[in-house]
């Protein structure tokens, strides 16, 4: 398991608003290359968005699904990067003196992923998640912008390709 925390100078509602826009994941999640489609009522339980994850030119197309959502306090996801890994990612948002304390926990969601999520790789996952939370903080505090573009609904033949390098939100 990897556990990370960060403090943000905005209220939980602002942080959850960023998490509620699936386009933001292309910008803040380390390893996310693009968000292609999303269910229109994201982040309702059972909704998902399609994404590409990877490094350099090696990418996988998959999706992330909402398992639990309690705005503006909690978002629990099943993040897929099959065939390599599936993980449960839980983001807890708690009021803090100047804003919000965000706690992020990531654990393996299947047996194969348990081979990747072990005591030897946990420090690397924590480093990745530290950077992801730093990027989320920049979005929530307004120092970075959520990528622009309209995401088509999942199940459509169209894809939007909202990437980490997309321009500011419109």
C-alpha positions as CSV (number, residue, x, y, z in Angstrom):
1,X,0.0,0.0,0.0
2,X,1.1,3.5,-0.7
3,X,-0.1,6.4,1.5
4,X,0.4,10.0,0.7
5,X,-0.8,13.3,2.1
6,X,-0.8,17.0,1.0
7,X,-2.3,20.2,2.3
8,X,-4.0,22.6,-0.1
9,X,-5.0,26.2,0.5
10,X,-8.5,25.8,-0.9
11,X,-11.7,24.2,0.6
12,X,-12.6,20.6,0.1
13,X,-15.4,21.6,-2.4
14,X,-12.8,23.2,-4.7
15,X,-10.6,20.0,-4.6
16,X,-13.6,17.8,-5.2
17,X,-14.6,20.0,-8.2
18,X,-11.3,19.3,-9.8
19,X,-11.7,15.6,-9.1
20,X,-15.2,15.8,-10.6
21,X,-13.9,16.9,-14.0
22,X,-12.4,13.8,-15.7
23,X,-10.4,16.0,-18.0
24,X,-8.2,16.9,-15.0
25,X,-6.9,13.4,-14.6
26,X,-4.8,13.8,-17.8
27,X,-3.0,16.7,-16.1
28,X,-2.6,15.5,-12.5
29,X,-2.1,11.7,-12.6
30,X,1.5,10.8,-13.3
31,X,1.5,8.3,-16.1
32,X,-1.8,9.4,-17.5
33,X,-1.4,10.4,-21.2
34,X,-4.9,11.3,-22.1
35,X,-8.6,11.0,-21.2
36,X,-10.6,9.9,-24.2
37,X,-14.3,9.6,-23.1
38,X,-16.3,9.9,-19.9
39,X,-19.7,9.1,-18.6
40,X,-21.7,12.3,-18.4
41,X,-22.6,12.0,-14.7
42,X,-19.0,11.4,-13.5
43,X,-18.2,10.9,-10.6
44,X,-21.4,9.1,-9.6
45,X,-20.9,5.6,-8.4
46,X,-20.5,3.2,-11.3
47,X,-19.5,5.8,-13.8
48,X,-16.1,5.7,-15.6
49,X,-13.8,7.4,-18.0
50,X,-11.6,5.9,-20.7
51,X,-7.9,6.9,-20.6
52,X,-4.5,6.0,-21.9
53,X,-1.7,5.5,-19.4
54,X,2.0,4.7,-19.9
55,X,5.5,6.0,-20.3
56,X,7.2,7.4,-23.4
57,X,5.5,5.7,-26.5
58,X,4.3,2.7,-24.6
59,X,0.7,3.3,-23.6
60,X,-2.3,1.2,-22.7
61,X,-6.0,2.1,-23.3
62,X,-8.2,1.3,-20.3
63,X,-10.6,3.0,-17.9
64,X,-11.1,4.1,-14.3
65,X,-14.4,3.6,-12.4
66,X,-16.0,5.2,-9.4
67,X,-16.6,2.8,-6.6
68,X,-17.6,5.3,-3.9
69,X,-18.2,9.0,-3.9
70,X,-19.2,11.3,-1.1
71,X,-18.7,14.9,-2.2
72,X,-16.7,16.8,-1.1
73,X,-15.1,14.2,1.2
74,X,-14.3,11.0,-0.6
75,X,-13.6,9.5,-4.0
76,X,-12.7,5.8,-4.4
77,X,-11.7,4.5,-7.8
78,X,-10.8,1.3,-9.5
79,X,-7.9,2.3,-11.8
80,X,-7.1,-0.1,-14.6
81,X,-3.9,-0.4,-16.6
82,X,-4.4,-3.9,-17.7
83,X,-2.8,-6.3,-18.3
84,X,-0.2,-4.9,-15.8
85,X,-2.2,-3.6,-12.9
86,X,-5.4,-2.7,-11.3
87,X,-5.5,-0.6,-8.2
88,X,-7.9,0.9,-5.7
89,X,-7.2,4.6,-5.2
90,X,-8.9,6.4,-2.4
91,X,-8.8,10.1,-2.0
92,X,-10.0,11.4,1.4
93,X,-10.5,15.2,1.7
94,X,-10.6,16.6,5.2
95,X,-11.0,20.2,6.2
96,X,-7.7,21.7,7.5
97,X,-6.9,25.0,9.1
98,X,-6.2,26.8,5.8
99,X,-8.1,24.6,3.4
100,X,-8.0,20.8,2.8
101,X,-5.8,17.9,3.7
102,X,-5.9,15.3,0.9
103,X,-5.0,11.7,1.8
104,X,-4.4,9.3,-1.1
105,X,-4.2,5.5,-0.6
106,X,-3.3,3.1,-3.4
107,X,-3.6,-0.7,-3.0
108,X,-3.5,-3.6,-5.4
109,X,-6.9,-4.7,-6.7
110,X,-5.9,-8.1,-8.0
111,X,-3.4,-10.9,-7.5
112,X,-1.2,-9.8,-10.5
113,X,-1.0,-6.3,-9.2
114,X,0.1,-7.5,-5.8
115,X,3.3,-8.6,-7.5
116,X,3.9,-4.9,-8.5
117,X,2.6,-3.4,-5.2
118,X,5.2,-4.8,-2.8
119,X,7.6,-3.5,-0.2
120,X,10.3,-3.0,-2.9
121,X,8.1,-0.9,-5.2
122,X,6.0,0.9,-2.6
123,X,8.6,3.8,-2.4
124,X,8.4,4.3,-6.1
125,X,4.6,4.4,-6.0
126,X,4.7,6.9,-3.1
127,X,7.1,9.1,-5.2
128,X,4.7,8.9,-8.2
129,X,1.7,9.8,-5.9
130,X,3.6,12.6,-4.2
131,X,4.0,14.2,-7.7
132,X,0.4,13.5,-8.6
133,X,-0.8,15.2,-5.5
134,X,1.5,18.2,-6.1
135,X,-0.1,18.5,-9.6
136,X,-3.6,18.1,-8.1
137,X,-2.8,20.9,-5.7
138,X,-1.7,23.2,-8.5
139,X,-5.0,22.6,-10.3
140,X,-7.1,23.1,-7.2
141,X,-5.3,26.3,-6.2
142,X,-5.6,27.7,-9.8
143,X,-1.9,27.7,-10.6
144,X,-2.6,25.2,-13.5
145,X,-5.6,24.8,-15.7
146,X,-7.7,21.8,-16.4
147,X,-7.3,20.7,-20.0
148,X,-9.8,22.1,-22.4
149,X,-12.1,20.2,-24.7
150,X,-15.4,18.4,-24.6
151,X,-15.3,14.7,-23.7
152,X,-17.7,12.5,-25.7
153,X,-19.7,10.0,-23.6
154,X,-18.5,6.5,-23.1
155,X,-20.0,4.1,-25.6
156,X,-19.8,6.6,-28.4
157,X,-17.5,5.9,-31.4
158,X,-15.9,9.4,-31.0
159,X,-12.9,10.1,-28.8
160,X,-11.6,13.5,-27.6
161,X,-8.0,12.8,-26.7
162,X,-7.7,15.3,-23.8
163,X,-4.0,15.1,-23.0
164,X,-1.8,16.3,-20.2
165,X,-0.5,18.9,-22.7
166,X,-3.9,20.3,-23.7
167,X,-4.5,24.0,-23.2
168,X,-6.5,25.7,-20.4
169,X,-10.2,24.9,-19.7
170,X,-12.8,26.9,-21.7
